[in-house]
Amino acid sequence: MRSSSRLLIGLFIGLLLGVLYGWVIRPVEYIDTAPDTLREDYYSEYVLMAAEAYSADGDLDLARVRLAALGPRPPVNIVVSAIDYGLEHGYSQLDLETLNRLVVDLRAVPPSAEIDTP
Amino acid sequence: MRGRGVLLLLIGLLIGLAAGLYYSWVVNPVEYVDSAPSSLRQNFKDDYLALIASAYAHTGDLQRTRARLASLQLDDPASALSRLAQSRLAEGRPESEVLALAQLAAVLGQRPVPGLATGASPGTATPIAPTPSPTASPTATRTPTPMPTATPGAPYTLLDQEEVCDIRLGEAQMQVLALDAAGEGVPGVELFVIWDAGQDRFYTGLKPELGPGYADFTMLPGVTYTLQLSSGDRPVAGLMAPECFDDDGNSFPGSWRLIFQQPPQP
């Protein structure tokens, strides 16, 4: 066998082993994630909780702060996405109404001050 | 010649391994775009926990709340909620959030009040872990249950006040227990304490391991306090840490135990 062939075979096997180790045996671990990386169902659940909390405390600025943790998208869009998800996945009418109430109020009342991301 | 061939194979292997690791760790690492709440950074976990409690304050749906808590994979949700309530109270976070945390902690950790019944140190009480939810997946159904809150109506009256000489407490405390007309502890009762140099506010239910209606406040020796329940009939004045003595005759600051109860509805 030619020397270059041996080198290429070694290279190929090493590459396979490296990828196997890096992707399967010891992949990069994300242990300190942010809410915007949540799986879609948890993401929508987060939005629903923010809407429920808003229904309890009536604090729209606090609701905006909570939604800001879900990424740079406008809060209204985040809640609308959650409503779409809820419609697709059988959220109860009460949950959809809770989300809708938050959207309506977010559209009606402008932010009172600049909101810091938590 | 054969040895050179093996050497080339090994060199290729090493270069390939390094390239593979570089690709899988740096160029194209495994992406966690669908993370679970349990992998959130600690401050986001705290926010998530506060959100669960605030949502519970609206829905009163304990089954759903337990499922949400299960997604955080906490060892002892009641204690975590209680600790968070105390830290957020200290941070001056919105009162509604603190109350929601305290009330959910109380609901999850409800049990008799050993500290008040026996004078045991609060620090030695064993927290009760809530029953874990069978699933961590969010659900979209809801079964409303009543939210335990301070019972409206008749104001609390002082039922009993006694000195507590328990050196294990390690500090002078004002221990308060708020009971409803049926004798059950009531979480979320707001208490004001006033002294010459200042005032403070605390709530029952922040230490659910000691009962839902329990609250305590650390007293400084030599300072006279007045305690007022926001829904009480009249303040309790002249509360000063009593002088107690241990078995060797050494003095230490004692505590006060005050039990308030709502009178039965006519």
Interface residues (C-beta under 8 A of the other chain):
Chain A: M1 S3 R6 L7 L8 I9 G10 L11 F12 I13 G14 L15 L16 L17 G18 V19 L20 Y21 G22 W23 P27 V28 Y30 I31 D32 T33 A34 P35 T37 L38 R39 E40 D41 Y42 S44 E45 Y46 L48 M49 A50 E52 A53 S55 A56 D57 D59 L62 R66 A69 G86 H89 G90 Y91 S92 L94 D95 T98 P118
Chain B: R4 G5 L8 L9 L10 I11 G12 L13 L14 I15 G16 L17 A18 A19 G20 L21 Y22 Y23 S24 W25 P29 V30 Y32 V33 D34 S35 A36 P37 S39 L40 R41 Q42 N43 F44 D47 Y48 L51 I52 S54 A55 A57 H58 T59 R68 S71 P94 S96 E97 A100 S137 P138 A140 T141 R142
